[in-house]
Amino acid sequence: MIRRIKFIIVSIFVLTSFYQSFAQKNMNKLNSKKTEQYTFQLSDKVTRERVTFKNRYGITLVGDLYIPKNIGNTKFSALVLSGPFGAVKEQSSGLYANELASRGFVTLAIDPSFTGESGGEPRNVASVDINTEDVSAAVDFIVLQKNVDSNKIGAIGICGWGGVTLNATAVDKRIKAVVTSTMYDMSRVMSRGYYDKITKEERTDILEKLSQQRTIDAKNGNPAYQPAYNELSGDEQPQFLIDYHDYYMTPRGYHPRAVNSGNAWTVTTPLSFMNFPLMTYIKEISPRPILFIHGENAHSLYFSKAAYEEAEEPKELMIIPNAVHVDLYDKLDIIPFDKIVNFFDDNLK
């Protein structure tokens, strides 16, 4: 059963391969130095502080608060950030938060519930409702900061957290403007597979197996996890899987706490996403503006195009020439930070 579930679910989750020796080497290095591991350099224009706070369900969330230096008594616009799905705050969301703080925003990058340093058991499980709440909980925290203008709050969701952040923005009217970068609609991809190729019969089969897996988990007293790969196989791989590997499994983006860096989600994680379409209330974001950013050559571009069509004005879809999905994770010369800054400057007033 697990092998069959693996075959179906791995294509949905985009779990990447894992070089065990490389990961252990880096884990040992991290532990021996007793220092935190980030995939980017902290700007000399900002300070970073580890913070904790609870969401509405009582789960303790951990985030990194980035504040421009020499802030004085000025009230700044603030941004909450998370993503990609299966990543941690020391990766892409932190990189964005660091860069945008250096440009004059107070920013908060978080680890979602059940992942990274944040609380919640079991580990490495996701939930549409709880993760949507995580975004609003981040807003709860940041609006109370003395140097934040509580009327000037924006949000950024990267990859799978693009859809989650749109879902949070629809219900949380404190968020005045929202950006998604290289967005995934996790409900759609888990329910229908890539490019909507899963048939009704296949969906029913997946749900049957996931339902039976719940019984197995209940008997065992703990959840089963999807397998983490040791390496990319020698077979021909889709380019986007190679791209994910080159980010999550190399020094470029590897982090031992990230689900995507050689760990795994629980087998039953897809259930809540398969039963709850994230984009149901996207129209209710209007009249607040949305900026969708995506790479021209990204395999996931169709998610942003579909969400853009569904959303109401004001909205904008910015397509980055020649960029693939993971280029918008960390490539500072490709991520359109000037555009993002101008977007929030114009709309957080």
N, C-alpha and C positions, 0 to 999 in steps of 0.2 A: 504493500500500500504506500509506504513512504517513498519508494522509488517512483511510483506512478505520480504521486503528488509532487515530488521534486521535478519531474519532467514537465508538468504543467505550470507549476507555480514559479519555477525559476525563470521561465520566459516572461512572466508577469513582473517579477520583482527586479530583474536586472542585477542579480547577485553576481559579483565579479569573482575572479579567481584569486587565490591567496598563496603567496610564497611563504611557507611556514618558517623556513630558516630566516628569511629576511624579517618577518614579523617578530620572531622571538629575539633576534638580534637587537631590533629597535626597542622592544619592550624592555630588555635588560638594560640597554643604554639609558632609557627613560628612568627606570627605577634607580640605577646606580648614581645618576646625576641628581636625582631628587628635584628635578625641575620640570616645569610644564612644557609640553611640546605643542608648538603652533606651526602652521604651515606657511606663515608669513611673518615679516618683521614688523614689530610695533613701530608706528610712526613716532618721530620725536616731537610731534605737535600735539600728542594726546596722552592721557593717562588711562590705564586699564585697571578695573577693580572687579574682583570676583564677588558676585552678589547672590543671595538666595531669597526666595519668596515662595509663597504657596498659591496654587491655583484654587479654583472654586471647589475642587474635590479633595482638598487637603494634601495634595501631592507637592512635595518640595521641589521647586525648579531651581536650577543653577544657571546663571548667566554671566556674561562679561559686559560690564558697563564701561563704555568709552566716552571720555569727556575731553573736549578741547582744553589745552593748557591755558593758563592765565584767563580763566573764564570770568572771574570777578563776580559781580552780582547780576550779570546779564541773563535774561531768560531766553533760552534757545528752543528752536524746533527740535523734536525728538523723533527717532525712528526705532521701531522694533523689528528684529530680523530673525529668520531661521531658515534652515534648509542647507543642502538638499535632503531629501528623504533618505534616512539612514546615515546622515553625516552628523558631525558635532560642531560645537561653536568654535573650535580651534581650526576649523577648515573654512569653507567658503563664506558662511555667514559672518564669521569674525573678520575675514578679509574685507568684506563690504563694510562692516561696522567701523573698522579701523580707518579705512580710506575716507568714509563719509564724515567721521568725527574730525579728521584732519581738515575737512572742508567746512566745519562750523556747525555740525549737528551733535547733539547728545544721542548716542546709539546704544542699543542693548541687543546682543546676540545671545540666544538661549539654546540650551539643550532641551528638547521636548521630553515630556513625561516618559519614563521607562527606558530612556536612552542616555548615553553619556554620563555626566555627573548627576543628572537629575534623579529624583526618587521614583518610586513605583515598582511594584512587583506584579508579575514576573518581568524579567528584563527583556528588552528588545521586542516589545510588542507595540503596535500602533492602533489608534482609535480615531475615527473621524471626529467624534464629539469631544473627547478629552484633548486631542491635539488642537482642535479649534479653540477650546477653552484656554490652552496654553498661550495662544497669541493674545487673548484678552487679558490673561493674568499678567503678561509682560506689560501690557498697557497700564494695568492697575499699578504696577510697580513704578513705571517710569513717570507717570503723571504726578507722583508724589515727590519727585526729586526737586530740590529747591531751585535748581537752575533750568528747569523745564517749564515752558509755557504749555499748560495743559490743554489749551485750545489749538495747539499746533503739533498734532501727533500723526505720523505717517507709518506705513508698514511696508516691508519688503519680504517677499517669499521667493526662495530660490528652488528650482526644480520641483520636486513633489510638494514642497511647502508653498509653492505658488498657488496651487489650488486650495490648500488648507487656509492660506492667508486671505484669499478672496472670500472664502466661506466665512471667516471670522469678520472680515470687513463688512460683509452684508448685514450681519447682526449687530456689530459693535459700532455705533454711530460716533464714537469718540475718534475713530480713525478717519481722518479727513482726506487722505489720498493714499493710493496703494500702487506699488510697482511689483510686477512679477518678472523674474529673469529665468529664461530657459525652462519655462513652466511645464510640469506634468500634471495632468488630471488623474490622480491615483485611483479614484473610483472607476473611471472609464477604462484604464488600462488593466485593472484587476478584474473588472467585470467582463470585458470584451477582448482582452489581449491587445497586442500591438496592431494598429490599423483595423481594429474591430473585427478580427478574424475568428474569434471564438464563436461557435454556433450555440444556439439555445441548448442543444443536446449536450455539448461539451460543458457549458456552464452548469447544467444540472448535474453532470457527472462530477465536476469539481466540488460543488456544494455537497453532494452526497459523501464524497470522500472526506471533506473537511468536517462535516457533521460527525462522521464515524471517528475521525481523529479526536474530536472532543471527548468521546467515550473513552478512548484509549488514554488520553491525558488525565481524565477524571480517575480512572483506575490506577494510574501511575502516581497521581498526586502532584504532577508537575508537567509542564508543556513540552512537547517535542519541538525541536528546532530544525529548520531547513539546513541541509549540509553546506558547509563552506568549502569552496574548491581550493585545491592546493596550487593550481596553476591553470592558465589557459591551455586547453587541450591542443593537440597537434592538428586537429581537424580545422577546416576553414571556419573562421569566426566572423560574425557581422562586425563591421568596422566600429559600430558604437560600443560594442562590448570591449573591444580592444581599447577604445578611448577611455571607458570607465576604468579599466585595469590600469591604464597609464596614469590616471589621476590617483585612485584610491590605493593602489598597491606598490607605488614607488615613492621615493622621498618627496616627490612633488606634492602629494596630498595625503599620504598615509597617516592614520592616527589609530592607536590601538583600541580606543573606545568606540570608534565609528562602526556601526553595523556593517557598512559597506567595505570596511578594511579587514576582511577576512573573518568577520563574525556572521551572525545569521538572525533573521526574524523567526519568531515562532511560526510553526506550520499553519496555524489557524489565523494568523494576522489578517489575511484578506477578507475575513467574514464581514466586518463592519463596513468596509469600503464597498463590497459587492452589494450591500443592502442600502446604501445611502449615496445618491449622486451629489457630488460636491457642488456642482454648478446650479443647483436647483433655484437659488435665490440671487444669482449674480446680478439680475436687473435691479435689485434693491440697493446696490451700491450707488447708483445714480441718485442725485446729481454730483456725487463725489467722483473725482477723476481716477481713471485707471491707465497706467502705462504698462503695456506688454512689451518685453524685450526678448528677442529670440534670434538664434543664428540661422542664416540662410540655408546652411547645409546640415542642420540638426535633424536627426531622425524624429525628434519630438515636436517639430515646428507645428504640426497639425493641431496639437493641443492648444497652443496660443491662438492660432487662426480661428478655431472653433469657439473658444471663449470670447475672443474679440467680437465675433459675429453675434454671439448671444448677449453680450453686455450692451447697455444703453450708453448714450453720450453723457458726459464727455469721456472719450476713450481714444487711445492711440496704440498702434502696433508698430514698433520699431524693429526692423529686420536688419541684423548685422551682416554685411556681405562676407561670404566665404567662411563664416564661423560655424563650428560644429557645437554640439550640445555642451560639452565640458569646457569649451573655450571660455564660456561665461562663468565658470566656477572661480577662475583665478588669474586669468590673463589680463593684467592691468592695462595693456595697450589695446585691448579689444573691448572690455567692459566699458560702456559709455557713461562713465561717471559724470562728465560734464552735463549730459542730458538728464541724468537722475537728479543732480543738484538743482538744475534749472526747473525741473518738474516740481520738486518739492518747494523750492523758493516761491514759485508762482502760485502754488495751491495751498500752502500752509500759511495763511495770512490771518 
